[in-house]
Amino acid sequence: MSGGDVHYVYPQSDLNEDLIQKYLNNGGKLLFHHEGKKIVQTDENVQVECEDLDCQKAVTIQADFVAGCDGYHGIARQSIPTGAVEIYTKEYNYRWLAILAYAPPSAQHPLYSAHPDGFAGHMLRNSKISRYYLQISSTDTLEDWQNERIWANLRKRLAKEGWKLNEGEIFQKQIMELRNYVMEPMGYRRLFMAGDAAHIITPMGGKGLNIAVQDAGVLAETLISYYLENQDSSYLERYSQIRLPYIWRAQEFSYSMLKMLHSPSGENLEDVRFRRKLRESKLEQLTTSLTFAKDFARNYVGIV
Ligand SMILES: Cc1cc2nc3c(=O)[nH]c(=O)nc-3n(C[C@H](O)[C@H](O)[C@H](O)COP(=O)(O)OP(=O)(O)OC[C@H]3O[C@@H](n4cnc5c(N)ncnc54)[C@H](O)[C@@H]3O)c2cc1C
């Protein structure tokens, strides 16, 4: 239904390893164990003050430009003065319990369940390990979710006739905040932001890493054009202009998928009842309207 595009399952740790190897093979230089401490900008250049963690030595990197790819908690985002960029955020009154278990996948594709008790997800990792998600209340702690309760909920929420959940030893358990965040424009002066440093998206729809990689590709092309075309600064402004419409499209897709698969919660019961009916209507459209299903499929496999 996607029009020919397909959905790849590529564990992030493998992707990192492969990209690092490719970069090194092409003569790239990587400084592992160097922690960025501060980014200082002048009209002429930008410098990153780092610490070499192995030698406990200060290292300063001078550059024309810096790509801030250090995630949501990195220093790049923090080095942008308040008010210099526009920030958009969204938070939710539920969270995810995310687990990794030594259990072979229970299906050859991801499974999403819109159960009245809350969302449940099954994601493939490899032949021996699977990832699972459960929608939980925002006040729950890890102590509230002992292993037996987790498996009982996964069995119940994912249940389908003729299908069985593979269970195994849980080796990682964490509570994940669900959050959206977008910075506009995606940079400040000589610092360009890419990936989670510029935007955060809930894991619903699996878009975060995909848009991070796309940012990196467009930023690289922008910088190449800048140097090839007589260092015309208007080339640099194009980076944000090109990327933001795709970022918002991914945000919108992820947000509406989240709403479609999660049980509404909140204090206002009338509002919860109303949103439950909206959710049912959306799910019904997905299963009965070919137009809707095709649009969903195209967005899901990666038009963004
Ligand atoms: C549970 C979960 C499931 C997900 N599933 C998917 C999915 O299925 N599909 C998808 O596309 N995305 C998914 N994502 C999102 C994806 O992981 C992120 O969007 C992606 O990792 C962002 O890449 P990044 O390089 O921008 O940031 P990060 O992966 O956070 O990398 C930032 C790097 O910067 C380093 N760093 C930070 N501070 C400093 C510093 N001061 N000095 C030096 N280095 C520093 C960090 O160590 C890290 O290596 C998921 C996320 C989570 C949490």
The ligand as an ORCA input file, in Angstrom:
! r2SCAN-3c Opt
* xyz 0 1
  C      13.291      3.530     23.112
  C      13.532      4.278     21.824
  C      13.150      3.707     20.631
  C      13.377      4.370     19.418
  N      13.001      3.763     18.248
  C      13.258      4.378     17.071
  C      12.903      3.767     15.821
  O      12.362      2.656     15.793
  N      13.173      4.421     14.668
  C      13.769      5.653     14.655
  O      13.989      6.224     13.559
  N      14.134      6.270     15.827
  C      13.880      5.670     17.019
  N      14.237      6.284     18.198
  C      14.811      7.630     18.159
  C      16.326      7.629     17.917
  O      16.993      6.788     18.849
  C      16.876      9.054     18.045
  O      16.051      9.952     17.340
  C      18.289      9.107     17.480
  O      19.166      8.351     18.301
  C      18.798     10.539     17.388
  O      20.131     10.509     16.956
  P      21.113     11.669     17.330
  O      22.427     11.308     16.696
  O      20.501     12.980     16.993
  O      21.249     11.653     18.922
  P      21.815     10.523     19.877
  O      21.560      9.160     19.339
  O      21.300     10.883     21.240
  O      23.393     10.728     19.818
  C      24.012     11.829     20.431
  C      25.459     11.456     20.708
  O      26.128     12.615     21.220
  C      26.927     12.211     22.315
  N      27.100     13.377     23.206
  C      26.164     13.976     23.986
  N      26.703     14.999     24.666
  C      27.993     15.051     24.291
  C      29.082     15.900     24.641
  N      28.935     16.906     25.517
  N      30.300     15.690     24.078
  C      30.462     14.688     23.178
  N      29.473     13.850     22.793
  C      28.261     14.033     23.355
  C      26.157     11.079     22.962
  O      27.032     10.275     23.728
  C      25.620     10.350     21.730
  O      26.546      9.420     21.241
  C      13.998      5.646     19.415
  C      14.383      6.235     20.634
  C      14.158      5.563     21.829
  C      14.595      6.222     23.128
*
